[in-house]
Amino acid sequence: MVDILHKVGVRSSSLDDVYDALTTIDGLSGWWTTDTKGDAAVGGVIQFRFPPGGFDMKVLETAPAKRVVWEVVDGPEEWIGTTVSFDLQQQDDYVIVLFKHEGWKEPVEFMHHCTTKWGTYLLSLKSLIETGEGQPSPRDVKVDSWD
Amino acid sequence: MVDILHKVGVRSSSLDDVYDALTTIDGLSGWWTTDTKGDAAVGGVIQFRFPPGGFDMKVLETAPAKRVVWEVVDGPEEWIGTTVSFDLQQQDDYVIVLFKHEGWKEPVEFMHHCTTKWGTYLLSLKSLIETGEGQPSPRDVKVDSWD
């Protein structure tokens, strides 16, 4: 099992703002993909769509201002059954987001790609909160020929 | 043991240009940190310096247009003894760079930070080759309070 780990610090004193960006359809549309639909409450499924395809995430846990966990229930085969989590904490002037995408079976080339892409999306989340504008798909940062 | 993996695709038909950016002091200064010195030949040690500190890398392997491997011989404790590698291949219009920073003992918060930072530096490498301009330290992308 191999994991993708990231950290960003959002210059903000509002854990709630970051939490809302992770737990509302409007918030998620502002940094990951504009084509986000579904039910973001615990037990619900959120559909994230991108030009090349998409992911369905079941919401496993939402602890206000603290933690969000999803399980991938549909999407690329390598993603199904993996979990994605965001842990939040205030440290001085920053809301720290510790991100994990856990449970990859093999460190395949697609996992390399997804690591780099997740980094750009988490910086998009940071930008959304700090400036009011993220870079969600389809205007996301392109990292390679897979997009 | 846990690893950091990334992939970028540089829109270029020149494996040599990307290889040069990984194996010359001038090239490395253009995307990772402007404060790069030392001996980039196999067996040499390259000193990379950043405002918060730096890394000394011993060059273990340089296979022209194909692969570069470094071992961290000085720097933060978590980095010492880890290896950093870049594997290159041409795929259609892109030079694909598969990156690995292997041998971390624990998935500490600093590893989360370094994953996100490596992504920004690899996108800086992509930008350097594609546009002639990278974003090396000190004008690198800031990801959190650790820089």
Chai-1 contact restraints between the chains, C-beta under 6 A:
chainA,res_idxA,chainB,res_idxB,connection_type,confidence,min_distance_angstrom,max_distance_angstrom,comment,restraint_id
A,L5,B,P107,contact,1.0,0.0,6.0,A-B,restraint_1
A,L5,B,M111,contact,1.0,0.0,6.0,A-B,restraint_2
A,L5,B,H112,contact,1.0,0.0,6.0,A-B,restraint_3
A,L5,B,T115,contact,1.0,0.0,6.0,A-B,restraint_4
A,H6,B,H112,contact,1.0,0.0,6.0,A-B,restraint_5
A,H6,B,T115,contact,1.0,0.0,6.0,A-B,restraint_6
A,H6,B,T116,contact,1.0,0.0,6.0,A-B,restraint_7
A,K7,B,H112,contact,1.0,0.0,6.0,A-B,restraint_8
A,K7,B,H113,contact,1.0,0.0,6.0,A-B,restraint_9
A,K7,B,T116,contact,1.0,0.0,6.0,A-B,restraint_10
A,K7,B,D144,contact,1.0,0.0,6.0,A-B,restraint_11
A,V8,B,V143,contact,1.0,0.0,6.0,A-B,restraint_12
A,V8,B,D144,contact,1.0,0.0,6.0,A-B,restraint_13
A,G9,B,D144,contact,1.0,0.0,6.0,A-B,restraint_14
A,G9,B,S145,contact,1.0,0.0,6.0,A-B,restraint_15
A,Y94,B,S145,contact,1.0,0.0,6.0,A-B,restraint_16
A,L98,B,H112,contact,1.0,0.0,6.0,A-B,restraint_17
A,P107,B,L5,contact,1.0,0.0,6.0,A-B,restraint_18
A,M111,B,L5,contact,1.0,0.0,6.0,A-B,restraint_19
A,H112,B,L5,contact,1.0,0.0,6.0,A-B,restraint_20
A,H112,B,H6,contact,1.0,0.0,6.0,A-B,restraint_21
A,H112,B,K7,contact,1.0,0.0,6.0,A-B,restraint_22
A,H112,B,L98,contact,1.0,0.0,6.0,A-B,restraint_23
A,H113,B,K7,contact,1.0,0.0,6.0,A-B,restraint_24
A,T115,B,L5,contact,1.0,0.0,6.0,A-B,restraint_25
A,T115,B,H6,contact,1.0,0.0,6.0,A-B,restraint_26
A,T116,B,H6,contact,1.0,0.0,6.0,A-B,restraint_27
A,T116,B,K7,contact,1.0,0.0,6.0,A-B,restraint_28
A,T116,B,G119,contact,1.0,0.0,6.0,A-B,restraint_29
A,G119,B,T116,contact,1.0,0.0,6.0,A-B,restraint_30
A,G119,B,G119,contact,1.0,0.0,6.0,A-B,restraint_31
A,V143,B,V8,contact,1.0,0.0,6.0,A-B,restraint_32
A,D144,B,K7,contact,1.0,0.0,6.0,A-B,restraint_33
A,D144,B,V8,contact,1.0,0.0,6.0,A-B,restraint_34
A,D144,B,G9,contact,1.0,0.0,6.0,A-B,restraint_35
A,S145,B,G9,contact,1.0,0.0,6.0,A-B,restraint_36
A,S145,B,Y94,contact,1.0,0.0,6.0,A-B,restraint_37
